[in-house]
Amino acid sequence: VAPTVAPTELPSTAAPTERPTQPPPTPNATATAEVAALAAIATEVSVTQTARASAVVPARGMGVTRAAVQAPYEQLGFAFEPAPLADGRERVIASHDIAAVEIIGPVADVQQATVSVALTAGNEGTAARGLIYMGTLINVVAPESEIGPWVVEEMKAATMVLPTKGFYDNEVVQDGRRTRFQALGTNDGVLLLLTIAAE
């Protein structure tokens, strides 16, 4: 189970001077911006925000239907609702228990799918359920790939990084799919996001 991570400390704002200037960029500037973006997801507890943390959705699909992705989640208690993107692209979303699922793309050929899970520190139950929800997406979208083992290794890596950086983000492209794993330390535990999309 990933440890609880204290909120990221933001740099203090200096008092205005006669000729105000921007402070020089620091190596943590990008990290702070990404933490803020992911924190918005955790705060709103809404899958509709996961698209903002994901990369641009590709034009082509992954060769899997929306029904195929939805079915196993519906058996677990998820109820999907349409939530089209601002640019008109099709999207359905659902939330249940500690997880939320977002599916983007046409009914016949999904372009991207994201599952986010909120794990509570010290609660092995949420960790086990989180693995089930993420594993479900992998089994449907990329059952023959090496994504499963990769995600397990990424979770281990995130556990090592979160105590000092507060977030973790990595991406891999294999078998024609782009997989992104993100982790954000929260006051109660860790928020994980797994996105699989067409390359």
Stockholm file with secondary structure:
# STOCKHOLM 1.0

chainA/1-199         VAPTVAPTELPSTAAPTERPTQPPPTPNATATAEVAALAAIATEVSVTQTARASAVVPARGMGVTRAAVQAPYEQLGFAFEPAPLADGRERVIASHDIAAVEIIGPVADVQQATVSVALTAGNEGTAARGLIYMGTLINVVAPESEIGPWVVEEMKAATMVLPTKGFYDNEVVQDGRRTRFQALGTNDGVLLLLTIAAE
#=GR chainA/1-199 SS CCCCCCCCCCCCCCCCCSSCCCCCCCTTHHHHHHHHHHHHHHHHTCGGGHHHHSCCCCSSCCSCCHHHHHHHHHHTTCCCEECCCTTSCCEEEEEETTEEEEEESCTTSCCEEEEEEEEETTCHHHHHHHHHHHHHHHHHHCTTSSHHHHHHHHHHHHHHHHHHHSEEEEEEEETTEEEEEEEEECSSEEEEEEEEEEC
#=GC SS_cons         CCCCCCCCCCCCCCCCCSSCCCCCCCTTHHHHHHHHHHHHHHHHTCGGGHHHHSCCCCSSCCSCCHHHHHHHHHHTTCCCEECCCTTSCCEEEEEETTEEEEEESCTTSCCEEEEEEEEETTCHHHHHHHHHHHHHHHHHHCTTSSHHHHHHHHHHHHHHHHHHHSEEEEEEEETTEEEEEEEEECSSEEEEEEEEEEC
//
